[in-house]
Amino acid sequence: MALSRALDEMEETRLVPEKKVLYQFSARGHDMAQILLGLQLDGPHDAVCGYYRSRPLLLALGVDPEDALGSAMGRAGGYSDGRDIGVVFNHPNPGGTVALPMSGGVGAQYTPTAGWAQGLDYHARVLGSDEHARSVAVVLGGDASVASNGFWSALTVATTQKLPMLFYIEDNGFGISVPSTFQTPGGNIAANLAAWQGLRIIAGDGTEPAEAAALIEDAVAHVRHARAPVLLRLTVPRLQGHSFQDTQTYKTPDQVQAEWSRDPWAKLKSYLVPARISEGDWQAEISAAQTRAEAALTAAETRPLPDPDAVMRHVFFEDEMQQVGGLRDRPTAEVTDRPAPEGQRINMVTAIRRVLDQELSLNPRMAIFGEDIGAKGGVHAVTLGLQEKYGPDRVFDTSLSEEGIIGRATGMALAGLLPVPEIQFRKYAEPATEQLNDCGSMRWRTNNRFAAPMVVRMPVGFFKCGDPWHSQTNEVAFLHSPGWMVAQPSNAEDAVGLLRTALRGNDPVIFLEHRAMLDHAWARRPWPGDDFALPFGKARLVAKGTDATIVTWGGMVERCEAAAAGLSVDVIDLRTLMPWDCETVLASVNRTHRCLIVHEDLQTAGFGAEIAAVVAKDAFTALDAPVERLTMPDIPSPHNPVLLDHAVPSVAAIRARLTDLLGF
């Protein structure tokens, strides 16, 4: 605690004014209780996810203060090699409690921690690990964060599934400047949750040493031994502003004085001196901490600035395994990108289900989950029969919370499982946007310390009719979330190859399943073999010609092939959008001298614009006509089939635009 205070003072009086630290959040007032919590975390697979003010906890877990200061200063090494703000920590801590990567979004820490807790439960019950059966997951949050979607989603997951998870709420009465009474009625989340089933509530004063120690010990022990969630609310003062720049003008002088009267540092001294240690011992600890802090600063300042040439590294897996997350023992059978067709043609639903079935049988750490995917088998029947075959521990339904689905998948992946969550329709992914973004950026922002590989299955596009809620594609949004690979097969064979590659890879993947193609006759193919796997970033040449190039993917491939019938045209199915096969596209355009891009997503800022920009730049001298795009207009997907057929590129519309291009 003395070290934590010394670091806070050093930053506030020297490093921030000298602009060596740009973001600073004092932990004064929160510090003692956090350290007491850290001293209770000794399980072999314990994990904790904190927030901006959680450095005291990390110090208790053994984080080197040189790393803490070096990260705050944005120097090389440390939590992120200068990529993330230094208060957004992570700590693999081999042999000790893992500090999970936190994000900068309020409440975003809850559902990944619930996922780690579910990972502990899975390892213990399904895989038979006694070590995981003795471990716990702990999440730190403030009184303001309990208003967030993530908190309520994680609370639902933890209590309905009876997970070993501790919700540690540090209630300082303010969310920056907003009183806690604006976050929860009466400002007391513990009182409001008194009737919540399956949750033990513990509350008290986090500034009283003996009381705080007893409450924290009780809370952790209950989670560890009862294997059930606990919410521990401790009241603490925030003795400084929310951040260094916050002058706390929204607090009255009496409020500030009252908070300082509860300073746990002073209370700790009264508790220890002279009854338990001498004044000399107390001062010696302070002196030793200050010496250690100065040494840490000296070492941190000698660290170089991060290397700009390395900033592009670790967006995706680069053959250097991350320290935490992902599987070390994935199926290693040889695969081939050459299909070996067998049997009758099957639809895409059957093909995807068969791959999931095969990989579940090969990989005991794989779990499939989402809304209605269990007994019902999914609203598109893709998971039909899988729960019956593999049981509800490995194929299970979830509460109706997409943030919870993706957040828990992130935590499960960090815990060494392979989660395969389903988002029922593309539009439903919107509440999970923060978790998707945080998962994708994890490898990069932790400089390859952590990664959470998973495969998110997501139906997209129209089917018979459309509407603004079930028929969206909007794949381009995922391409703006660094770290995600994105696949959108157009047929059963490609679905098999791309899904198997995704399930055996080490990156998070968005796997888009076009609703119109799931049972489309054109999309049916023979089973391509149990060893068939396709590389990402390699397009398929559907038709070959000399006069123009059509670039497309997903539900538009069949229509483009039909529109090009009888013409000498290259039709390219990209198959994956991240990465996308620009080499094949450019080679084709350099040969045909014309390019038409067709996609179902909206035109403005659709992915076709990126393709067009690359073609216009890198094949400019080869073009005999402007690069053309044919897309949905900038409207939501209409419901009536007549309106839908007018909006979505049809075979006739594609043929007409292609004819115009050829005649240019």
C-alpha positions in Angstrom: 0.0 0.0 0.0 2.9 2.3 0.7 4.3 1.6 -2.7 0.9 2.4 -4.3 0.8 5.7 -2.5 4.3 6.5 -3.5 3.5 5.8 -7.2 0.4 7.9 -7.1 2.2 10.8 -5.5 5.1 10.5 -8.0 2.8 10.7 -10.9 0.7 13.6 -9.6 3.6 15.8 -8.5 6.2 15.0 -11.1 5.3 12.8 -14.0 2.0 14.3 -15.1 3.2 17.9 -14.8 6.3 16.9 -16.8 4.0 15.3 -19.4 5.7 11.9 -19.0 2.4 10.4 -18.0 -0.7 11.5 -20.0 -3.4 9.5 -18.2 -3.4 9.2 -14.4 -6.0 7.8 -12.0 -5.2 7.9 -8.3 -6.2 4.8 -6.3 -6.1 6.6 -3.0 -9.1 5.4 -0.9 -9.6 2.2 -3.0 -6.1 0.9 -2.4 -6.2 -1.0 1.0 -9.3 -3.1 0.1 -7.9 -4.0 -3.3 -4.6 -5.2 -1.8 -6.5 -7.3 0.8 -8.4 -8.8 -2.2 -5.2 -9.6 -4.1 -3.8 -11.5 -1.1 -6.8 -13.8 -1.2 -6.3 -14.8 -4.8 -4.1 -17.9 -4.7 -6.0 -20.5 -6.7 -4.1 -22.2 -9.6 -6.4 -20.6 -12.2 -7.7 -17.6 -10.4 -8.3 -14.5 -12.7 -9.3 -11.0 -12.0 -10.4 -8.2 -14.3 -10.1 -4.7 -13.0 -10.5 -1.1 -14.1 -8.6 2.2 -14.3 -8.1 2.5 -10.5 -6.9 -1.1 -10.0 -3.1 -0.7 -9.8 -3.0 -1.6 -6.0 -4.5 -5.0 -6.8 -1.9 -5.6 -9.5 0.9 -4.7 -7.1 -0.5 -7.2 -4.7 -0.4 -9.8 -7.5 3.3 -9.1 -8.0 3.3 -6.7 -10.9 6.7 -5.0 -11.1 6.4 -1.3 -10.4 8.8 -0.7 -13.3 6.3 -2.3 -15.6 3.5 -0.2 -14.0 5.3 3.1 -14.5 6.8 2.2 -17.8 3.3 1.3 -19.1 1.9 4.6 -17.8 4.7 6.4 -19.6 4.0 4.6 -22.9 7.5 3.1 -23.0 8.5 -0.1 -24.7 7.6 -3.3 -23.0 5.1 -3.3 -20.1 1.5 -4.1 -20.6 1.2 -3.1 -24.2 4.5 -1.8 -25.6 3.0 1.7 -25.7 -0.1 0.7 -27.7 -2.7 1.2 -24.9 -3.0 3.7 -22.0 -1.0 2.5 -19.0 -4.0 2.3 -16.7 -5.5 -0.3 -19.0 -3.5 -3.3 -17.7 -3.1 -7.0 -18.4 -0.8 -9.4 -16.6 -0.4 -13.1 -17.7 1.4 -13.9 -14.4 2.5 -17.5 -15.0 2.0 -19.5 -11.9 -0.2 -16.8 -10.3 -3.4 -15.0 -10.7 -4.0 -13.8 -14.2 -5.1 -10.2 -14.6 -7.3 -10.3 -17.7 -7.0 -7.6 -20.3 -9.3 -4.7 -19.4 -10.8 -2.3 -21.8 -11.6 1.4 -21.6 -15.3 1.0 -21.7 -17.3 1.2 -18.5 -18.9 -2.2 -17.7 -17.0 -4.0 -20.5 -15.1 -6.1 -17.9 -18.0 -8.0 -16.5 -19.0 -10.5 -19.2 -15.5 -11.7 -20.2 -14.9 -12.4 -16.5 -18.2 -14.4 -16.4 -16.7 -16.2 -19.4 -13.6 -17.1 -17.5 -15.8 -18.3 -14.6 -17.7 -20.5 -17.1 -14.4 -21.7 -18.4 -13.4 -22.8 -14.9 -16.7 -24.6 -14.6 -16.2 -26.3 -18.0 -12.7 -27.4 -17.2 -13.8 -28.8 -13.9 -17.0 -30.5 -14.8 -16.5 -31.5 -18.4 -12.8 -32.0 -18.6 -12.3 -33.2 -15.0 -9.7 -30.6 -13.8 -9.4 -30.4 -10.0 -7.3 -27.3 -10.2 -10.0 -25.4 -12.0 -12.5 -26.6 -9.4 -10.5 -24.7 -6.8 -10.2 -21.4 -8.8 -12.3 -18.3 -9.0 -13.0 -15.3 -11.3 -13.1 -11.8 -9.9 -14.3 -8.7 -11.5 -13.9 -5.1 -10.2 -16.4 -2.4 -10.9 -17.6 0.9 -9.4 -21.0 2.0 -8.4 -21.5 3.7 -11.8 -20.7 0.5 -13.8 -23.6 -1.4 -12.2 -25.9 0.6 -14.6 -24.3 -0.9 -17.6 -25.6 -3.7 -19.8 -22.5 -5.7 -19.2 -23.1 -5.8 -15.4 -26.7 -7.1 -15.7 -25.7 -9.6 -18.4 -22.9 -11.0 -16.4 -25.1 -11.2 -13.3 -27.6 -13.2 -15.2 -25.0 -15.6 -16.6 -23.3 -16.1 -13.2 -26.5 -16.7 -11.3 -28.4 -18.8 -13.8 -25.3 -21.0 -14.4 -24.1 -20.9 -10.7 -20.6 -19.8 -11.7 -17.6 -19.2 -9.3 -17.5 -15.4 -9.8 -17.1 -12.6 -7.4 -18.5 -9.2 -8.3 -16.3 -6.8 -6.3 -18.1 -3.4 -6.3 -16.0 -0.4 -5.1 -18.7 2.1 -4.2 -17.1 5.6 -3.9 -20.5 7.4 -4.5 -19.6 9.0 -7.9 -19.3 8.1 -11.5 -16.8 10.9 -12.4 -19.2 13.6 -11.2 -22.6 11.8 -11.3 -23.8 10.6 -7.9 -24.5 6.9 -7.5 -28.2 7.6 -6.9 -28.4 8.3 -10.7 -27.0 4.7 -11.3 -29.2 2.7 -9.0 -32.1 3.5 -6.7 -30.9 4.8 -3.4 -27.3 4.4 -4.5 -26.8 0.9 -3.0 -26.6 -2.0 -5.5 -26.3 -4.5 -2.7 -29.6 -3.5 -1.1 -31.3 -3.5 -4.5 -30.1 -7.0 -5.3 -31.1 -8.5 -1.9 -33.9 -10.6 -3.6 -31.8 -11.8 -6.5 -31.9 -15.5 -6.5 -28.6 -17.5 -6.5 -26.5 -14.5 -5.4 -25.0 -14.1 -2.0 -24.7 -10.4 -1.0 -22.0 -9.1 1.3 -21.5 -5.4 2.1 -19.5 -3.3 4.4 -16.8 -0.6 4.9 -13.8 -0.9 2.7 -11.8 1.5 4.7 -11.8 -0.4 8.0 -8.8 -2.8 8.0 -10.2 -5.7 10.1 -13.8 -5.4 8.7 -12.6 -5.2 5.1 -10.2 -8.1 5.5 -12.9 -10.3 7.0 -15.5 -9.5 4.4 -13.2 -10.1 1.5 -12.0 -13.4 3.0 -15.6 -14.5 3.5 -16.6 -13.5 -0.1 -13.7 -15.2 -1.8 -14.0 -18.3 0.3 -17.7 -18.7 -0.5 -17.1 -18.4 -4.2 -14.2 -20.8 -4.0 -15.9 -23.5 -2.0 -19.6 -23.1 -2.8 -18.9 -22.6 -6.5 -21.5 -19.9 -6.6 -21.5 -16.1 -7.3 -21.1 -13.4 -4.6 -21.6 -9.7 -4.9 -19.3 -7.8 -2.4 -20.0 -4.1 -2.1 -17.5 -2.1 -0.2 -17.8 1.6 0.4 -14.6 3.5 -0.2 -13.7 7.2 -0.7 -12.3 8.5 -3.9 -9.8 10.9 -2.4 -8.7 12.5 -5.7 -10.6 13.4 -8.8 -11.7 10.8 -11.3 -8.5 11.5 -13.1 -5.7 14.0 -12.6 -7.5 16.6 -14.6 -10.7 16.3 -12.5 -10.8 19.1 -9.9 -13.9 17.7 -8.2 -15.7 21.1 -8.2 -19.0 19.1 -8.1 -18.2 18.1 -4.5 -18.8 20.5 -1.6 -15.9 21.2 0.8 -17.7 19.2 3.5 -18.0 16.2 1.2 -14.3 16.3 0.4 -13.4 16.6 4.1 -15.7 13.7 5.0 -14.0 11.5 2.4 -10.5 12.3 3.7 -11.7 11.5 7.2 -12.3 7.9 5.9 -8.8 7.6 4.4 -7.9 3.9 4.8 -4.2 4.8 5.0 -4.7 6.6 8.3 -7.0 3.9 9.6 -4.5 1.2 8.7 -1.8 3.0 10.6 -4.1 3.3 13.7 -4.8 -0.4 13.4 -1.2 -1.4 13.2 0.7 1.2 15.2 1.7 0.6 18.0 -0.5 -2.5 18.7 1.1 -4.6 16.0 4.2 -2.9 14.7 6.2 0.1 15.9 6.3 3.6 14.5 9.8 2.9 13.4 8.7 -0.2 11.4 5.9 1.8 9.8 8.2 4.6 8.7 10.7 2.0 7.5 8.1 0.4 5.2 7.3 3.9 3.8 10.9 4.6 3.2 11.5 1.3 1.5 8.5 1.8 -0.7 9.7 5.2 -1.8 13.1 3.8 -2.6 11.5 1.1 -4.6 9.3 3.6 -6.4 12.3 5.8 -7.3 14.2 2.8 -8.6 11.2 1.8 -10.7 11.1 5.3 -12.2 14.8 5.3 -13.0 14.4 1.9 -14.7 11.2 2.9 -16.5 12.8 6.1 -17.9 15.7 4.1 -19.4 13.2 2.0 -21.4 13.2 3.1 -25.0 10.2 4.5 -26.9 8.2 1.8 -28.7 9.4 0.9 -32.2 7.1 2.4 -34.8 8.1 -0.3 -37.3 6.6 -2.9 -35.0 3.2 -1.2 -34.5 1.6 -3.3 -37.3 2.6 -6.6 -35.7 0.2 -8.8 -33.7 -3.1 -7.7 -35.3 -3.4 -11.4 -36.2 -1.6 -14.6 -35.2 2.0 -14.6 -36.5 3.2 -18.1 -35.4 4.3 -16.8 -32.0 1.8 -18.2 -29.5 0.2 -15.7 -27.1 0.8 -16.3 -23.4 -2.8 -16.6 -22.4 -5.8 -17.7 -24.5 -6.5 -20.1 -27.3 -5.7 -23.8 -27.6 -2.3 -25.4 -27.6 -3.7 -28.8 -28.6 -6.1 -28.1 -31.5 -6.8 -31.0 -34.0 -3.6 -31.5 -36.0 -4.8 -33.8 -38.7 -3.5 -33.0 -42.2 -5.8 -30.9 -44.3 -6.0 -30.1 -48.0 -7.6 -27.4 -50.1 -8.4 -29.9 -52.8 -11.9 -31.2 -52.5 -12.6 -34.9 -52.7 -16.3 -34.9 -53.5 -18.3 -37.8 -52.1 -22.0 -38.6 -52.0 -25.0 -36.5 -53.1 -25.1 -32.8 -53.1 -25.9 -31.3 -49.6 -27.1 -27.9 -48.7 -25.1 -25.4 -46.7 -27.1 -26.1 -43.5 -26.1 -29.7 -43.6 -22.5 -28.9 -44.5 -22.0 -26.5 -41.6 -23.7 -28.9 -39.2 -21.5 -31.7 -40.3 -18.3 -29.7 -39.8 -19.5 -28.6 -36.3 -20.3 -32.2 -35.5 -16.9 -33.4 -36.7 -14.9 -30.7 -34.8 -16.9 -31.3 -31.6 -15.9 -34.9 -31.7 -12.2 -34.0 -32.3 -11.9 -31.1 -29.8 -13.3 -31.6 -26.3 -12.6 -27.9 -25.5 -15.0 -26.7 -28.2 -18.5 -25.5 -27.1 -21.3 -24.1 -29.2 -23.9 -21.7 -27.7 -26.4 -19.0 -28.5 -30.1 -18.3 -28.4 -32.3 -21.3 -29.4 -29.4 -23.4 -30.6 -29.9 -26.2 -28.1 -33.1 -28.3 -28.2 -34.5 -26.3 -31.1 -31.3 -26.7 -33.1 -31.2 -23.0 -34.1 -33.8 -20.9 -35.9 -32.1 -21.9 -39.2 -31.7 -25.6 -38.0 -27.9 -25.5 -38.3 -27.3 -27.0 -34.9 -30.1 -29.5 -35.0 -29.3 -32.6 -33.0 -26.0 -31.5 -31.7 -27.1 -30.9 -28.1 -28.7 -34.3 -28.1 -25.4 -35.9 -29.2 -22.9 -33.9 -27.2 -25.0 -32.8 -24.2 -26.0 -29.4 -22.7 -22.5 -28.6 -21.4 -21.1 -28.4 -24.9 -24.1 -27.2 -26.9 -26.2 -24.9 -24.9 -28.7 -22.0 -25.0 -28.0 -18.6 -23.5 -29.9 -15.7 -22.0 -31.1 -13.2 -24.5 -28.1 -10.9 -24.4 -25.7 -10.6 -27.3 -23.2 -8.7 -25.2 -23.3 -11.6 -22.8 -22.9 -14.2 -25.6 -19.8 -12.5 -27.1 -18.3 -11.3 -23.7 -18.6 -14.8 -22.2 -17.1 -16.3 -25.3 -14.1 -14.0 -24.9 -13.6 -15.1 -21.3 -14.0 -18.8 -22.3 -11.4 -18.4 -25.1 -9.0 -16.7 -22.6 -9.5 -19.7 -20.3 -8.3 -22.1 -23.0 -11.6 -23.2 -24.7 -12.8 -22.9 -28.2 -16.1 -21.0 -28.1 -18.4 -21.0 -31.1 -21.1 -18.5 -30.3 -24.0 -17.8 -32.6 -25.6 -14.4 -33.1 -29.1 -15.3 -34.4 -29.3 -12.5 -37.0 -26.7 -9.9 -38.1 -28.7 -7.0 -36.8 -28.7 -8.6 -33.3 -25.0 -8.2 -33.1 -25.3 -4.5 -32.4 -25.5 -4.8 -28.6 -22.3 -6.9 -28.8 -20.3 -4.3 -30.7 -18.1 -3.3 -27.8 -17.3 -6.9 -26.9 -16.5 -7.7 -30.5 -14.2 -4.7 -30.8 -12.5 -5.5 -27.6 -11.9 -9.1 -28.5 -10.6 -8.3 -31.9 -8.1 -5.7 -30.6 -6.9 -7.9 -27.7 -3.8 -9.5 -29.3 -2.6 -6.1 -30.7 -3.2 -4.0 -27.6 -1.6 -6.5 -25.3 1.3 -7.0 -27.7 0.6 -10.7 -28.1 0.3 -11.4 -24.4 -3.4 -12.3 -24.7 -5.8 -13.4 -27.5 -9.3 -14.9 -27.6 -9.7 -17.0 -30.7 -13.3 -18.0 -31.4 -15.7 -18.5 -34.3 -18.8 -16.3 -34.3 -21.5 -17.8 -36.6 -23.9 -15.2 -37.9 -26.7 -15.5 -40.5 -27.0 -12.5 -42.8 -29.0 -11.2 -45.7 -32.4 -11.6 -47.2 -34.5 -14.8 -47.4 -37.7 -14.9 -49.4 -38.4 -11.4 -48.1 -36.5 -8.8 -46.1 -36.9 -6.4 -43.2 -34.7 -3.9 -41.3 -34.1 -6.4 -38.4 -33.4 -9.8 -39.9 -32.0 -9.1 -43.3 -29.0 -6.9 -42.8 -25.5 -7.8 -44.1 -23.3 -4.8 -43.1 -20.2 -7.0 -43.1 -18.1 -3.9 -43.6 -18.5 -3.0 -39.9 -16.5 -6.1 -38.9 -13.7 -5.1 -41.3 -13.4 -1.9 -39.2 -12.8 -3.9 -36.1 -9.1 -4.9 -36.3 -8.2 -8.4 -35.4 -11.2 -10.2 -36.8 -11.1 -12.4 -39.8 -14.3 -12.4 -41.8 -15.6 -15.2 -44.1 -18.8 -15.3 -46.2 -19.1 -18.5 -48.2 -21.5 -18.7 -51.1 -21.9 -22.5 -51.2 -21.7 -25.7 -49.2 -18.2 -26.7 -50.3 -16.7 -23.4 -49.4 -18.6 -23.3 -46.1 -17.0 -26.6 -45.1 -13.5 -25.5 -46.0 -13.7 -22.1 -44.5 -15.4 -23.2 -41.3 -12.9 -26.0 -40.7 -10.0 -23.5 -41.2 -11.6 -21.1 -38.8 -12.2 -23.7 -36.1 -8.5 -24.8 -36.3 -7.0 -21.4 -36.4 -5.7 -19.0 -33.7 -7.7 -15.8 -34.6 -11.2 -14.7 -33.9 -13.4 -15.2 -36.9 -16.7 -13.8 -38.0 -18.4 -16.6 -40.1 -21.3 -15.1 -42.1 -23.9 -17.6 -43.3 -26.2 -16.1 -46.0 -29.8 -17.0 -45.2 -30.8 -17.3 -48.9 -28.0 -19.7 -49.6 -28.4 -22.0 -46.6 -30.9 -24.2 -48.6 -30.4 -22.8 -52.1 -30.2 -25.4 -54.9 -27.3 -23.6 -56.5 -25.3 -23.6 -53.3 -25.5 -27.4 -52.8 -22.4 -29.3 -53.3 -21.1 -32.9 -52.6 -19.3 -33.3 -49.2 -15.7 -32.2 -50.1 -14.1 -34.6 -47.6 -13.2 -34.7 -43.9 -9.8 -33.1 -44.5 -10.9 -30.3 -46.7 -9.9 -26.8 -45.5 -9.6 -23.5 -47.4 -7.1 -20.8 -46.7 -8.4 -17.4 -45.9 -7.6 -14.7 -48.4 -7.9 -16.9 -51.5 -10.7 -16.2 -53.9 -12.5 -18.6 -56.2 -12.8 -18.1 -59.9 -16.4 -19.0 -60.6 -16.3 -18.2 -64.3 -13.4 -17.2 -66.6 -13.4 -14.7 -69.5 -11.5 -11.9 -71.1 -13.8 -8.9 -71.3 -14.6 -7.8 -67.8 -14.2 -8.8 -64.1 -17.1 -9.2 -61.6 -16.0 -9.2 -57.9 -18.6 -10.4 -55.5 -19.3 -12.7 -52.5 -22.0 -14.4 -50.4 -25.6 -14.3 -51.7 -24.6 -12.4 -54.9 -22.3 -15.0 -56.4 -25.1 -17.1 -57.8 -26.7 -14.0 -59.4 -23.5 -12.8 -60.9 -22.7 -16.1 -62.4 -26.2 -16.2 -64.0 -25.9 -12.6 -65.2 -22.5 -13.4 -66.9 -23.9 -16.5 -68.7 -23.0 -16.3 -72.4 -20.4 -13.5 -71.9 -16.6 -13.7 -71.6 -16.3 -12.5 -68.0 -14.3 -13.4 -64.9 -16.6 -13.9 -61.9 -14.6 -13.8 -58.7 -16.1 -15.0 -55.4 -13.9 -13.5 -52.7 -15.0 -16.0 -50.1 -13.2 -14.0 -47.3 -13.3 -10.3 -46.8 -10.6 -10.1 -44.1 -8.2 -10.9 -45.6 -9.4 -10.4 -49.2 -7.6 -11.6 -52.3 -6.6 -8.4 -53.9 -3.9 -10.2 -56.0 -6.4 -12.3 -57.8 -8.7 -9.3 -58.4 -5.9 -7.1 -59.7 -4.5 -9.9 -61.9 -8.0 -10.4 -63.4 -8.6 -6.6 -64.0 -5.2 -6.2 -65.6 -6.3 -8.9 -68.1 -9.9 -7.9 -68.7 -9.5 -4.1 -68.3 -13.0 -3.7 -66.7 -14.3 -4.2 -63.2 -17.8 -4.4 -61.7 -18.2 -5.0 -58.0 -21.6 -6.4 -56.8 -22.6 -6.7 -53.2 -25.8 -6.8 -51.1 -24.6 -4.3 -48.5 -25.4 -0.6 -48.9 -23.3 1.3 -51.4 -22.0 4.2 -49.2 -18.9 3.0 -47.4 -19.6 -0.6 -48.4 -16.7 -2.9 -48.9 -17.0 -2.5 -52.6 -15.7 1.1 -52.2 -12.4 -0.4 -50.7 -12.1 -2.8 -53.6 -12.8 0.0 -56.1 -10.1 2.2 -54.5 -7.5 -0.5 -54.7 -8.4 -1.3 -58.3 -8.4 2.4 -59.3 -5.0 2.9 -57.8 -3.1 -0.4 -58.6 -4.7 -1.2 -62.0 -5.3 2.3 -63.2 -3.3 2.0 -66.4 -5.1 -1.2 -67.3 -8.6 0.1 -67.0 -10.6 0.9 -70.2 -13.7 2.0 -68.2 -14.4 3.4 -64.7 -14.7 0.9 -61.9 -18.4 0.2 -61.4 -20.4 -0.8 -58.3 -23.9 -2.3 -58.1 -25.2 -2.6 -54.5 -28.3 -2.2 -52.4 -29.3 1.5 -52.3 -28.7 3.3 -49.0 -32.0 2.1 -47.4 -32.8 -0.7 -44.9 -33.8 -4.0 -46.3 -37.6 -3.7 -47.3 -40.0 -6.4 -46.3 -42.4 -6.8 -49.3 -40.8 -9.1 -51.9 -41.6 -6.7 -54.7 -39.7 -3.9 -52.9 -36.9 -6.3 -51.9 -36.4 -7.5 -55.5 -36.2 -3.8 -56.6 -33.6 -3.0 -54.0 -31.3 -6.0 -54.0 -29.1 -6.5 -57.2 -31.0 -8.9 -59.4 -29.7 -11.0 -62.3 -31.3 -8.6 -64.7 -29.8 -5.5 -63.0 -26.4 -7.1 -62.9 -26.6 -8.0 -66.6 -27.7 -4.5 -67.5 -24.9 -2.9 -65.6 -22.4 -5.4 -67.1 -23.6 -4.7 -70.6 -23.2 -0.9 -70.0 -19.7 -1.5 -68.7 -18.7 -3.7 -71.7 -20.0 -1.0 -74.1 -18.1 1.8 -72.5 
